[in-house]
Amino acid sequence: MKRTVLTYLFLLIASTVGNVLAQNTFNPMNGYDEYGNQIDPNSLPDDLKDSTQTEIKSLPPKLYMWQISEKLGDRTIMPADTASLDFQNTNLVEGMTGYYNYLGNLGSPRLSRIFFERREAEPTIFMEPYSSFFVRPEEVKFTNSNIPYTNLTYYKAGSKTNGEERFKAYFSVNANKRLALGFNVDYLYGRGYYANQSTAHFNGGVFGSYIGQRYQMHAVFNYFNLKMNENGGITDDQYITRPENMAEGGHQYESNTIPVNLEQTTNRNDNFYVYLTHRYRLGFTRETTTIEERQSEKGKAANDTVPLPKDTILTEEFVPVTSFIHTLKIEKTRHKYSAQTEPDDMYENTYFTDGTSLDSTTAISVKNTIGIALLEGFNKYAKAGLTAYLSHKFSRYSLRDSVQYYRNYTEQEVFVGGELAKREGQTLHYNVNGEVGILGEALGQFRVNADLDLNFRLWNDTVNFYARGYIHNTLPSFYMRHYHSNHYYWDYDNMNKEFRTRIEGELNIARWRTNLRAGMENIKNYTYFGSNGLPAQASGNIQVLSAKLKQDFKLGVLHLDNEVTWQQSSNQTVLPLPKLSLYHNLYLLAKLFKKVLTIQLGGEVVYFSKYKAPAYTPAIQQFHLQPTDDQVDIGGYPIINVYANLHLKRTRIFAMMYHVNQGMGSANSFLVPHYPINPRLFKIGISWNFYD
């Protein structure tokens, strides 16, 4: 009841704020044009004049979205989130194509089975497993629109006792053509189909952008509160794979009655960050000419037989030459693990208290980056942009040292770097970014990243070729070197730097519906969590080879989308990966009622080959190698879903039956050892865009 009241209250506030701001923005009935300039009411067309005889019509919505790079704040334009296909997968923890291992419940920790899609553990190793919910600054979506834009999305599955719900809201409005403000809210509650597994996550944030000729700014504040009950997995996998062995006669167990290893055990993560990137551009103005056809006094149209006289209009445009850049990020993360009761044989070591645990750690960081850029395209010889920058990061960590006392660690990192980038034009784009550490923990570290895309014609098709690569020599993160808790305690001051090299190529032919991607990575001193849950480093080198083919087919209204990923690790003991991962989506796609309604009906299957998938330990909230005395194979089991998607103008709706093949075949429905995925489950969702 409380959540329902809060939801309606939020919708009321959002609607009120939108209406108030709309009265001061791009509404011609308020006397302002789309650029925020005052206009003469008498100059409005008859169908927009405010009269009792004429209906008032609103402006057609026009908007675009973009994301920024966290380091220097460069913008990347992206399509608005209005895609009509595969809406049913947007809330799945396993991802749009099912490539993540996770604990089964909505909002639980996850780890990608595809090695090339894994990210660095930022801001801490405790937040990274929540990548399905946590939003980094570079993932925030900024919007510029001529009228207020609101999106409300609601997902629901199951019942009030074991189901899941998620509510998301996004709002953005322009004060004028340059300044935009907005906020987002994301609330998730997964009750859990297995005992002691519930999740409750909240994210609230505000953002703003100013895109002027000389001054540009992006600012974000985000707060995250993530709470998760831990059950340590079920006590025996046969409750899922062979339930008849557990009840002497074929009894089928309800998921919430299956015994689990832990109770009254919770992990909680709190995070907030303030992010600001802004730049001031110096340049010059130059005259440009445009030719405009003038209407004759008789009002002849441009396509009439009588030629119309033309005027040459001189205008001025600003040409930026140099940018001065500053980026600031302030972040605080707190991790807390508590257990009221613990089995005696659950953990190998106990350092502080027996039978219960109360662990916590806090990380605070402040990072400043300043840079100067010579911009691309200010004259015909400036074929690329060149940037130089200096970054400084101060970090402080608090770790438990005894039952009552905590110890603080401080680290500082100073890097100098540069970037060469070509982002304009249609044929060739590239970006090369390199930085080297000069002070503090950064000393001896370096990173070089490069990417390129080339667009060219092949017969009657446009082919996109992408190349990416990097060379990194980096120190393992602080929490891989230091962590103190009741059951896990380590200080590794002499860890070696991890040296990684990767090269990757991608070929995309849109007309053929083909995308091919292949790459190779070599890792020296690979850092991971071992079978005992402690960090370790592999001696020597590990190679990973990977190739992914996306091939879609269409025959009338029948579509078949396919993804096949092959990967090979040279050391499956230290870095286990499934060799084969498959995703197939067969559906009917049709547009009805004068193409206003889009219908997608289909089914999808996710499958990967068997391998020794990483296990999960609640006390450190991390995935790690399976214990040597408890080795199980995960995979070889298809997960099948059927669904219906509807897209009507501004509204998207889906209904899905998740895991329809529950209990069939081997019934080995695990993505993480001893953590079964949810049983057969009906899910629904709706997303609605408002432009007013």
C-alpha positions as CSV (number, residue, x, y, z in Angstrom):
1,M,0.0,0.0,0.0
2,K,2.8,2.4,0.9
3,R,4.5,1.8,-2.5
4,T,1.3,2.4,-4.3
5,V,0.7,5.7,-2.6
6,L,4.3,6.8,-3.3
7,T,3.9,5.8,-7.0
8,Y,0.7,7.9,-7.4
9,L,2.3,10.8,-5.5
10,F,5.3,10.7,-7.7
11,L,3.2,10.7,-10.9
12,L,1.3,13.7,-9.6
13,I,4.5,15.6,-8.9
14,A,6.0,14.8,-12.3
15,S,2.8,15.9,-14.1
16,T,2.7,19.1,-12.1
17,V,6.3,20.0,-12.7
18,G,6.0,19.2,-16.3
19,N,3.0,21.5,-16.8
20,V,4.6,24.3,-14.9
21,L,7.9,24.1,-16.9
22,A,6.0,23.7,-20.1
23,Q,4.3,27.1,-19.5
24,N,7.8,28.7,-19.7
25,T,9.4,26.8,-22.5
26,F,8.7,26.0,-26.1
27,N,4.9,26.6,-26.3
28,P,4.0,29.1,-29.0
29,M,0.8,29.9,-27.1
30,N,3.0,31.3,-24.3
31,G,4.7,33.7,-26.8
32,Y,8.0,31.9,-27.3
33,D,9.4,30.0,-30.2
34,E,11.4,26.7,-30.0
35,Y,14.6,28.7,-29.3
36,G,13.2,30.6,-26.4
37,N,12.7,33.9,-28.3
38,Q,9.6,36.0,-27.9
39,I,7.3,36.0,-30.9
40,D,4.5,38.1,-32.2
41,P,1.2,36.3,-31.5
42,N,-0.3,37.9,-34.7
43,S,2.3,36.0,-36.7
44,L,1.1,32.6,-35.6
45,P,-0.8,30.5,-38.2
46,D,-4.6,30.5,-37.8
47,D,-4.6,27.0,-36.4
48,L,-2.4,28.1,-33.5
49,K,-4.1,31.4,-32.6
50,D,-5.9,31.4,-29.3
51,S,-9.5,32.0,-30.2
52,T,-12.8,30.6,-29.3
53,Q,-13.4,29.5,-32.9
54,T,-10.1,27.6,-33.4
55,E,-8.7,24.4,-31.6
56,I,-5.3,24.9,-30.1
57,K,-2.7,22.4,-31.4
58,S,0.5,21.4,-29.6
59,L,3.9,21.3,-31.1
60,P,5.0,18.0,-32.6
61,P,7.7,16.4,-30.3
62,K,11.3,16.7,-31.4
63,L,14.0,15.3,-29.2
64,Y,17.4,13.7,-29.3
65,M,19.5,12.0,-26.6
66,W,23.2,11.6,-26.0
67,Q,25.8,10.1,-23.5
68,I,29.1,11.5,-22.5
69,S,32.6,10.0,-21.9
70,E,33.4,10.1,-18.2
71,K,37.0,11.2,-18.7
72,L,36.6,14.3,-20.9
73,G,32.9,14.7,-21.4
74,D,32.8,14.1,-25.1
75,R,29.3,13.7,-26.5
76,T,27.9,10.7,-28.4
77,I,24.5,11.1,-29.9
78,M,22.2,8.1,-29.5
79,P,18.7,7.2,-30.6
80,A,15.8,7.9,-28.1
81,D,14.7,4.8,-26.1
82,T,11.6,4.1,-28.2
83,A,12.5,0.8,-29.9
84,S,9.5,-1.4,-30.4
85,L,11.3,-4.8,-30.7
86,D,12.4,-7.0,-27.7
87,F,10.9,-4.8,-25.0
88,Q,10.3,-8.0,-23.0
89,N,14.0,-8.4,-22.3
90,T,14.8,-4.9,-21.0
91,N,14.3,-5.9,-17.4
92,L,16.1,-9.3,-17.5
93,V,19.1,-9.5,-15.2
94,E,20.7,-11.9,-17.7
95,G,20.7,-9.1,-20.3
96,M,19.0,-8.6,-23.6
97,T,20.5,-11.8,-25.1
98,G,20.9,-13.8,-21.9
99,Y,24.7,-13.7,-21.5
100,Y,24.9,-13.0,-17.8
101,N,25.1,-15.5,-14.9
102,Y,23.2,-14.4,-11.9
103,L,21.6,-15.7,-8.7
104,G,18.1,-16.1,-10.0
105,N,16.2,-13.1,-8.4
106,L,15.6,-9.7,-9.9
107,G,18.4,-7.3,-9.0
108,S,20.9,-9.9,-7.8
109,P,24.6,-9.9,-8.6
110,R,25.6,-11.0,-12.1
111,L,28.7,-11.8,-14.2
112,S,29.0,-12.0,-18.0
113,R,29.9,-15.3,-19.5
114,I,31.3,-13.4,-22.5
115,F,34.7,-12.3,-21.4
116,F,35.0,-9.4,-23.9
117,E,31.9,-7.8,-22.4
118,R,33.2,-7.7,-18.8
119,R,34.0,-4.3,-17.4
120,E,36.5,-2.9,-14.9
121,A,35.4,-3.1,-11.3
122,E,34.4,0.6,-10.8
123,P,33.7,2.2,-8.5
124,T,34.4,-0.8,-6.3
125,I,34.3,-4.6,-6.6
126,F,31.1,-4.5,-4.5
127,M,29.1,-2.3,-6.9
128,E,30.2,-3.9,-10.2
129,P,28.1,-7.1,-9.7
130,Y,25.0,-4.8,-9.8
131,S,25.6,-3.6,-13.3
132,S,22.0,-4.4,-14.2
133,F,20.9,-1.5,-11.9
134,F,23.9,0.7,-11.2
135,V,24.4,3.6,-13.7
136,R,27.8,5.1,-14.3
137,P,28.1,8.7,-15.4
138,E,28.9,7.6,-19.0
139,E,25.6,5.7,-19.0
140,V,23.4,8.6,-18.0
141,K,21.1,9.7,-20.9
142,F,20.8,13.4,-21.5
143,T,17.9,14.8,-23.5
144,N,17.2,17.9,-25.5
145,S,13.6,18.4,-26.6
146,N,11.3,21.2,-27.7
147,I,8.6,20.1,-25.2
148,P,8.8,18.3,-21.8
149,Y,9.6,14.6,-22.2
150,T,8.5,12.0,-19.6
151,N,8.9,8.2,-19.7
152,L,7.2,5.9,-17.2
153,T,7.9,2.2,-17.2
154,Y,6.5,-0.5,-14.9
155,Y,7.4,-4.2,-14.8
156,K,5.7,-6.9,-12.8
157,A,6.0,-10.7,-12.4
158,G,4.5,-13.2,-10.0
159,S,2.4,-12.7,-6.9
160,K,2.6,-10.5,-3.9
161,T,4.4,-13.2,-1.9
162,N,7.2,-14.1,-4.2
163,G,7.0,-11.9,-7.3
164,E,9.0,-8.9,-8.5
165,E,8.2,-5.3,-9.4
166,R,10.1,-2.4,-10.9
167,F,9.1,1.2,-11.5
168,K,11.2,3.6,-13.6
169,A,10.6,7.3,-14.4
170,Y,12.6,9.7,-16.5
171,F,11.8,13.4,-17.0
172,S,13.5,16.1,-19.0
173,V,12.6,19.6,-20.0
174,N,14.4,22.5,-21.7
175,A,14.4,26.0,-20.2
176,N,15.6,27.2,-23.6
177,K,17.3,25.6,-26.6
178,R,20.6,25.2,-24.7
179,L,19.7,24.5,-21.1
180,A,18.0,21.2,-20.2
181,L,17.2,19.7,-16.8
182,G,15.8,16.4,-15.7
183,F,15.5,13.6,-13.1
184,N,15.2,9.9,-12.9
185,V,13.8,7.4,-10.4
186,D,14.3,3.6,-10.4
187,Y,12.8,1.4,-7.7
188,L,13.1,-2.4,-7.8
189,Y,11.7,-5.0,-5.4
190,G,12.2,-8.7,-5.9
191,R,10.6,-10.8,-3.2
192,G,12.3,-14.0,-4.4
193,Y,11.0,-17.4,-5.4
194,Y,13.5,-19.0,-3.0
195,A,13.8,-18.4,0.7
196,N,15.8,-15.4,2.1
197,Q,16.6,-14.0,-1.4
198,S,14.7,-10.7,-1.6
199,T,16.2,-7.6,-3.1
200,A,15.2,-3.9,-2.8
201,H,17.1,-1.3,-4.8
202,F,16.5,2.4,-5.2
203,N,18.1,5.0,-7.5
204,G,17.3,8.7,-7.6
205,G,19.2,11.3,-9.6
206,V,19.1,14.7,-11.2
207,F,21.0,15.9,-14.3
208,G,21.4,19.0,-16.4
209,S,23.1,20.1,-19.5
210,Y,24.0,23.4,-21.2
211,I,25.1,23.3,-24.8
212,G,26.1,26.7,-25.9
213,Q,28.4,27.9,-28.6
214,R,31.3,28.7,-26.2
215,Y,30.3,27.2,-22.9
216,Q,29.1,23.6,-22.5
217,M,28.3,21.7,-19.3
218,H,26.9,18.4,-18.0
219,A,26.2,17.7,-14.4
220,V,24.8,14.6,-12.7
221,F,23.9,13.6,-9.1
222,N,23.0,10.0,-8.5
223,Y,22.2,8.1,-5.3
224,F,21.9,4.3,-5.0
225,N,20.7,2.2,-2.1
226,L,20.9,-1.6,-2.8
227,K,19.7,-4.1,-0.3
228,M,19.8,-7.9,-0.7
229,N,19.1,-10.8,1.5
230,E,21.5,-13.7,1.1
231,N,20.5,-17.4,1.3
232,G,23.9,-19.0,0.3
233,G,22.2,-21.2,-2.3
234,I,20.1,-24.3,-1.8
235,T,21.4,-27.1,0.3
236,D,21.1,-29.8,-2.4
237,D,20.8,-29.3,-6.2
238,Q,18.7,-32.5,-6.4
239,Y,15.7,-30.5,-5.1
240,I,15.8,-29.1,-8.7
241,T,17.4,-31.8,-10.8
242,R,16.1,-34.9,-9.1
243,P,13.2,-33.9,-6.7
244,E,12.1,-37.6,-6.6
245,N,15.3,-38.5,-4.8
246,M,14.5,-36.1,-2.0
247,A,11.0,-37.3,-1.1
248,E,10.9,-41.0,-1.7
249,G,8.2,-40.9,-4.3
250,G,8.5,-38.0,-6.8
251,H,7.3,-35.1,-4.7
252,Q,7.6,-31.8,-6.5
253,Y,8.9,-29.1,-4.2
254,E,7.6,-25.6,-4.2
255,S,10.6,-23.3,-4.7
256,N,10.1,-21.4,-1.4
257,T,10.1,-24.6,0.6
258,I,13.5,-25.8,-0.6
259,P,16.1,-25.5,2.2
260,V,18.8,-22.9,1.9
261,N,22.2,-22.4,3.6
262,L,21.7,-19.0,5.2
263,E,19.1,-16.9,6.9
264,Q,19.1,-13.4,8.5
265,T,22.0,-12.5,6.3
266,T,22.1,-9.3,4.3
267,N,24.4,-7.3,2.0
268,R,23.8,-3.6,1.6
269,N,25.5,-1.1,-0.7
270,D,25.1,2.7,-0.6
271,N,26.6,4.9,-3.3
272,F,26.3,8.5,-4.4
273,Y,28.3,10.5,-6.9
274,V,28.5,14.1,-8.1
275,Y,29.8,14.4,-11.6
276,L,30.5,17.6,-13.5
277,T,32.2,18.1,-16.8
278,H,32.3,21.5,-18.5
279,R,34.4,23.3,-21.2
280,Y,34.9,26.7,-22.6
281,R,35.6,27.1,-26.3
282,L,37.6,29.8,-28.0
283,G,37.2,30.5,-31.7
284,F,36.1,32.9,-34.3
285,T,33.1,33.8,-36.4
286,R,32.8,33.7,-40.1
287,E,30.2,34.7,-42.6
288,T,28.1,32.0,-44.4
289,T,25.7,32.5,-47.2
290,T,22.3,30.9,-47.8
291,I,19.8,31.5,-50.7
292,E,16.2,31.9,-49.8
293,E,13.3,32.0,-52.3
294,R,10.9,35.0,-51.8
295,Q,7.2,34.6,-52.2
296,S,5.6,36.9,-54.8
297,E,2.9,39.3,-53.6
298,K,0.3,37.0,-55.1
299,G,1.5,34.1,-52.9
300,K,2.8,31.8,-55.6
301,A,4.3,28.6,-54.3
302,A,7.9,27.5,-55.0
303,N,6.7,24.9,-57.5
304,D,4.7,27.3,-59.6
305,T,5.7,27.9,-63.2
306,V,6.7,31.5,-62.6
307,P,10.3,31.7,-61.3
308,L,10.6,33.4,-57.9
309,P,13.3,35.9,-57.1
310,K,16.0,34.7,-54.6
311,D,17.7,36.6,-51.8
312,T,21.2,35.8,-50.6
313,I,21.3,36.0,-46.8
314,L,24.5,36.6,-44.9
315,T,24.7,34.9,-41.5
316,E,27.5,34.4,-39.0
317,E,28.6,31.1,-37.5
318,F,30.9,30.4,-34.6
319,V,33.9,28.2,-35.4
320,P,35.5,26.7,-32.2
321,V,39.2,26.3,-32.2
322,T,40.3,25.5,-28.7
323,S,38.5,24.0,-25.6
324,F,39.5,24.3,-22.0
325,I,38.1,21.2,-20.2
326,H,37.5,20.5,-16.5
327,T,35.9,17.3,-15.1
328,L,35.1,16.6,-11.4
329,K,33.8,13.5,-9.8
330,I,33.1,13.0,-6.1
331,E,32.0,9.6,-5.1
332,K,31.3,7.7,-1.8
333,T,30.5,4.0,-1.5
334,R,29.7,2.0,1.6
335,H,29.5,-1.8,1.7
336,K,28.0,-3.6,4.7
337,Y,27.6,-7.3,5.3
338,S,25.6,-8.6,8.3
339,A,24.7,-12.1,9.5
340,Q,22.7,-12.8,12.6
341,T,23.3,-16.5,12.5
342,E,25.9,-18.5,10.5
343,P,26.5,-22.2,10.2
344,D,29.7,-23.4,11.8
345,D,31.1,-24.9,8.6
346,M,30.2,-22.1,6.3
347,Y,33.5,-20.3,6.3
348,E,37.1,-21.5,6.8
349,N,38.3,-18.6,8.9
350,T,36.8,-16.3,11.6
351,Y,38.8,-13.3,12.7
352,F,36.4,-11.2,14.9
353,T,33.2,-12.8,16.2
354,D,31.8,-16.3,16.2
355,G,28.3,-17.1,14.9
356,T,27.5,-13.6,13.7
357,S,29.2,-11.0,11.4
358,L,29.0,-7.3,10.9
359,D,31.4,-6.1,8.3
360,S,31.6,-2.7,6.6
361,T,33.9,-0.6,4.5
362,T,33.7,2.9,3.1
363,A,35.4,4.3,0.0
364,I,35.6,8.0,-0.8
365,S,37.2,9.5,-3.9
366,V,37.7,12.9,-5.5
367,K,38.9,13.1,-9.1
368,N,39.8,16.2,-11.1
369,T,40.8,16.2,-14.8
370,I,41.9,19.3,-16.6
371,G,42.6,19.4,-20.3
372,I,43.1,21.6,-23.4
373,A,41.9,20.5,-26.8
374,L,42.7,21.8,-30.3
375,L,39.4,21.0,-32.1
376,E,38.8,19.2,-35.3
377,G,37.6,21.0,-38.4
378,F,38.3,24.7,-37.7
379,N,40.2,24.8,-41.0
380,K,40.8,22.4,-43.9
381,Y,44.1,21.2,-42.4
382,A,42.6,20.3,-39.0
383,K,41.6,16.8,-39.9
384,A,41.6,15.6,-36.3
385,G,41.3,17.0,-32.8
386,L,44.2,16.8,-30.3
387,T,43.7,16.9,-26.5
388,A,46.2,16.9,-23.6
389,Y,45.0,16.4,-20.0
390,L,46.2,15.9,-16.4
391,S,44.1,13.9,-13.9
392,H,44.5,13.6,-10.1
393,K,42.5,11.2,-7.9
394,F,42.4,11.1,-4.2
395,S,40.9,8.0,-2.5
396,R,40.4,7.1,1.1
397,Y,39.3,3.7,2.3
398,S,38.1,2.6,5.7
399,L,38.7,-1.1,6.7
400,R,37.9,-2.9,9.9
401,D,40.9,-3.7,12.0
402,S,39.3,-5.2,15.1
403,V,35.9,-5.6,16.6
404,Q,35.6,-1.9,17.3
405,Y,38.4,-0.1,15.4
406,Y,38.8,0.8,11.7
407,R,41.9,1.7,9.8
408,N,42.1,4.3,7.1
409,Y,44.1,3.9,3.8
410,T,44.8,6.8,1.5
411,E,45.9,6.6,-2.1
412,Q,46.7,9.3,-4.8
413,E,47.0,8.8,-8.5
414,V,48.3,11.4,-11.0
415,F,48.1,10.6,-14.8
416,V,49.1,12.7,-17.8
417,G,47.5,11.8,-21.1
418,G,46.6,12.8,-24.6
419,E,44.0,12.0,-27.2
420,L,43.9,12.2,-31.0
421,A,40.4,11.9,-32.4
422,K,38.5,12.3,-35.7
423,R,34.8,12.3,-35.1
424,E,33.5,14.3,-38.1
425,G,32.8,13.2,-41.6
426,Q,31.0,10.1,-43.0
427,T,33.8,7.7,-44.0
428,L,36.5,7.5,-41.3
429,H,36.5,8.1,-37.6
430,Y,39.1,7.2,-35.0
431,N,40.2,7.8,-31.5
432,V,43.5,7.1,-29.8
433,N,43.8,7.8,-26.0
434,G,46.8,7.2,-23.9
435,E,47.8,8.1,-20.3
436,V,50.8,7.3,-18.1
437,G,51.0,7.5,-14.3
438,I,53.6,9.8,-12.8
439,L,52.8,10.0,-9.1
440,G,51.5,7.9,-6.2
441,E,49.9,4.5,-6.9
442,A,49.7,5.5,-10.6
443,L,53.5,5.4,-11.0
444,G,54.4,2.8,-13.5
445,Q,50.8,2.3,-14.8
446,F,49.8,3.2,-18.3
447,R,46.8,2.7,-20.6
448,V,46.5,3.1,-24.4
449,N,43.1,2.7,-26.1
450,A,42.3,2.9,-29.8
451,D,39.3,2.5,-31.9
452,L,38.5,3.1,-35.6
453,D,35.4,2.8,-37.8
454,L,35.4,2.9,-41.5
455,N,32.3,3.1,-43.7
456,F,32.5,2.2,-47.4
457,R,30.4,0.9,-50.2
458,L,30.4,-2.7,-51.3
459,W,28.3,-3.1,-54.5
460,N,25.0,-1.7,-53.4
461,D,25.6,-2.0,-49.7
462,T,27.2,0.1,-47.0
463,V,29.7,-1.8,-45.0
464,N,30.9,-0.7,-41.5
465,F,34.3,-1.9,-40.3
466,Y,35.3,-1.3,-36.7
467,A,38.7,-2.0,-35.1
468,R,39.4,-1.7,-31.4
469,G,42.4,-2.4,-29.2
470,Y,44.2,-1.5,-26.0
471,I,47.4,-2.0,-24.0
472,H,47.0,-1.7,-20.3
473,N,49.5,-2.0,-17.5
474,T,47.5,-1.4,-14.3
475,L,47.6,-2.1,-10.6
476,P,44.8,-4.3,-9.3
477,S,42.1,-2.3,-7.6
478,F,42.4,-1.4,-3.9
479,Y,39.9,-4.0,-2.7
480,M,41.8,-6.8,-4.6
481,R,44.9,-5.7,-2.6
482,H,43.2,-4.9,0.8
483,Y,40.1,-6.1,2.6
484,H,39.3,-6.9,6.2
485,S,36.2,-8.8,7.4
486,N,35.1,-11.4,9.8
487,H,35.8,-14.3,7.4
488,Y,38.1,-12.9,4.7
489,Y,41.1,-10.8,5.6
490,W,43.9,-9.9,3.2
491,D,46.7,-7.3,2.6
492,Y,48.6,-7.9,-0.6
493,D,51.0,-5.0,-0.9
494,N,53.2,-6.7,-3.4
495,M,50.7,-7.5,-6.1
496,N,52.1,-7.3,-9.7
497,K,50.6,-5.0,-12.2
498,E,48.3,-6.7,-14.7
499,F,49.4,-6.4,-18.3
500,R,46.7,-6.8,-20.9
501,T,46.7,-6.4,-24.7
502,R,43.6,-6.8,-26.8
503,I,42.8,-6.5,-30.5
504,E,39.4,-6.8,-32.0
505,G,37.7,-6.3,-35.3
506,E,34.0,-6.1,-36.3
507,L,32.3,-6.1,-39.7
508,N,28.7,-5.0,-40.1
509,I,26.6,-5.2,-43.3
510,A,23.1,-3.9,-42.6
511,R,21.5,-5.1,-45.8
512,W,22.6,-8.7,-45.2
513,R,21.6,-8.4,-41.5
514,T,25.1,-9.6,-40.7
515,N,27.5,-8.7,-37.9
516,L,30.8,-10.5,-37.3
517,R,33.1,-9.7,-34.4
518,A,36.4,-11.4,-33.5
519,G,39.2,-10.7,-31.1
520,M,42.1,-11.9,-29.0
521,E,43.4,-10.8,-25.6
522,N,46.6,-11.7,-23.7
523,I,46.8,-11.3,-20.0
524,K,49.9,-11.4,-17.8
525,N,49.4,-11.6,-14.0
526,Y,45.7,-12.1,-14.4
527,T,44.0,-11.2,-11.0
528,Y,41.0,-13.2,-9.8
529,F,39.2,-14.7,-6.8
530,G,40.5,-18.2,-6.2
531,S,38.6,-21.3,-5.0
532,N,39.1,-20.1,-1.3
533,G,37.5,-16.7,-2.0
534,L,40.8,-14.9,-1.7
535,P,42.4,-12.8,-4.5
536,A,45.2,-14.5,-6.5
537,Q,47.3,-13.8,-9.5
538,A,48.1,-16.3,-12.3
539,S,51.7,-16.7,-13.2
540,G,52.5,-16.5,-16.9
541,N,50.2,-15.5,-19.6
542,I,46.6,-16.4,-20.4
543,Q,45.1,-16.0,-23.9
544,V,41.4,-15.6,-24.7
545,L,40.1,-16.0,-28.3
546,S,36.6,-14.9,-29.1
547,A,34.3,-14.7,-32.2
548,K,30.6,-13.7,-32.4
549,L,28.3,-13.9,-35.4
550,K,25.0,-12.1,-35.5
551,Q,22.9,-13.2,-38.4
552,D,19.2,-12.3,-38.8
553,F,16.8,-13.7,-41.4
554,K,13.5,-12.3,-42.7
555,L,10.8,-13.9,-44.8
556,G,7.7,-11.7,-45.0
557,V,6.5,-11.3,-41.4
558,L,8.6,-14.1,-40.1
559,H,11.9,-13.2,-38.5
560,L,14.8,-15.2,-37.0
561,D,17.5,-13.4,-35.0
562,N,20.6,-15.3,-34.1
563,E,23.8,-14.8,-32.0
564,V,26.5,-17.4,-31.8
565,T,29.5,-16.7,-29.6
566,W,32.6,-18.9,-29.5
567,Q,35.4,-18.3,-27.0
568,Q,38.5,-20.2,-25.8
569,S,40.5,-19.6,-22.6
570,S,44.0,-21.1,-22.6
571,N,43.6,-21.7,-18.8
572,Q,40.2,-23.0,-18.0
573,T,41.2,-23.7,-14.4
574,V,41.9,-20.0,-13.6
575,L,39.7,-18.4,-16.2
576,P,36.7,-20.7,-17.0
577,L,34.6,-19.7,-20.0
578,P,31.9,-21.6,-21.9
579,K,33.1,-22.4,-25.4
580,L,29.7,-21.9,-27.1
581,S,26.9,-19.5,-26.2
582,L,23.7,-19.2,-28.3
583,Y,20.8,-16.9,-28.5
584,H,17.9,-17.4,-31.0
585,N,14.7,-15.4,-31.3
586,L,12.0,-16.5,-33.7
587,Y,9.0,-14.2,-34.1
588,L,6.3,-12.8,-36.3
589,L,6.4,-9.0,-36.8
590,A,3.5,-7.1,-38.3
591,K,2.1,-3.6,-38.5
592,L,-1.7,-3.2,-38.3
593,F,-4.3,-0.5,-38.3
594,K,-2.6,1.7,-40.9
595,K,0.8,0.8,-39.4
596,V,-0.1,2.5,-36.1
597,L,0.1,-0.8,-34.1
598,T,3.3,-3.0,-34.2
599,I,2.9,-6.6,-33.0
600,Q,5.8,-8.9,-32.2
601,L,4.9,-12.5,-31.2
602,G,7.6,-15.1,-30.7
603,G,9.8,-17.3,-28.6
604,E,13.5,-17.2,-27.7
605,V,16.1,-19.6,-26.4
606,V,19.4,-19.1,-24.5
607,Y,21.9,-21.9,-24.4
608,F,25.6,-22.3,-23.5
609,S,27.9,-25.3,-23.2
610,K,28.9,-26.8,-19.9
611,Y,31.7,-25.4,-17.9
612,K,32.9,-24.8,-14.3
613,A,31.1,-21.5,-13.8
614,P,32.2,-19.2,-11.0
615,A,30.6,-19.8,-7.6
616,Y,29.3,-17.0,-5.4
617,T,30.2,-16.1,-1.8
618,P,27.9,-13.7,0.2
619,A,30.5,-12.6,2.7
620,I,32.5,-10.9,0.0
621,Q,29.7,-10.5,-2.5
622,Q,31.9,-11.8,-5.3
623,F,32.1,-14.5,-7.9
624,H,35.1,-16.8,-7.5
625,L,36.4,-20.2,-8.7
626,Q,34.5,-23.2,-7.4
627,P,35.9,-24.9,-4.3
628,T,38.1,-27.8,-5.1
629,D,35.8,-30.2,-3.0
630,D,32.6,-28.9,-4.6
631,Q,32.9,-28.9,-8.4
632,V,29.8,-28.8,-10.6
633,D,29.1,-28.2,-14.3
634,I,26.8,-25.3,-15.2
635,G,25.2,-25.1,-18.7
636,G,23.9,-27.6,-21.3
637,Y,20.4,-26.5,-20.4
638,P,18.2,-24.3,-22.7
639,I,16.2,-21.5,-21.2
640,I,13.1,-20.8,-23.3
641,N,10.7,-17.8,-23.1
642,V,7.6,-17.0,-25.2
643,Y,6.3,-13.4,-25.4
644,A,4.1,-10.9,-27.1
645,N,5.1,-7.3,-27.7
646,L,2.8,-4.4,-28.7
647,H,3.8,-0.9,-29.7
648,L,1.0,1.6,-30.1
649,K,2.2,5.2,-30.8
650,R,3.8,6.2,-27.5
651,T,3.1,3.0,-25.6
652,R,5.0,-0.3,-25.4
653,I,3.4,-3.3,-23.7
654,F,4.7,-6.9,-23.3
655,A,3.6,-10.2,-21.8
656,M,6.1,-13.0,-21.3
657,M,6.1,-16.5,-20.0
658,Y,9.6,-16.9,-18.7
659,H,11.4,-20.3,-18.4
660,V,8.5,-22.3,-20.0
661,N,10.6,-25.4,-20.1
662,Q,11.0,-25.7,-16.4
663,G,11.6,-29.3,-15.2
664,M,12.2,-30.6,-18.7
665,G,15.2,-32.6,-19.8
666,S,18.0,-32.5,-17.3
667,A,16.3,-29.7,-15.3
668,N,19.8,-28.3,-14.6
669,S,18.4,-24.8,-14.4
670,F,21.4,-23.1,-12.7
671,L,23.5,-20.1,-13.9
672,V,25.6,-20.1,-10.7
673,P,26.4,-23.2,-8.7
674,H,23.6,-24.0,-6.2
675,Y,21.6,-20.9,-7.2
676,P,18.7,-22.1,-9.4
677,I,17.0,-19.5,-11.7
678,N,13.4,-18.6,-11.1
679,P,10.8,-21.3,-12.1
680,R,8.2,-20.7,-14.8
681,L,7.0,-17.2,-14.4
682,F,4.6,-14.8,-16.1
683,K,5.9,-11.3,-16.6
684,I,4.3,-8.1,-17.9
685,G,5.5,-4.6,-18.6
686,I,4.4,-1.2,-19.9
687,S,6.4,1.9,-21.0
688,W,4.7,5.1,-21.8
689,N,6.2,8.3,-23.3
690,F,4.6,11.7,-22.6
691,Y,5.3,14.8,-24.6
692,D,3.6,17.6,-22.8
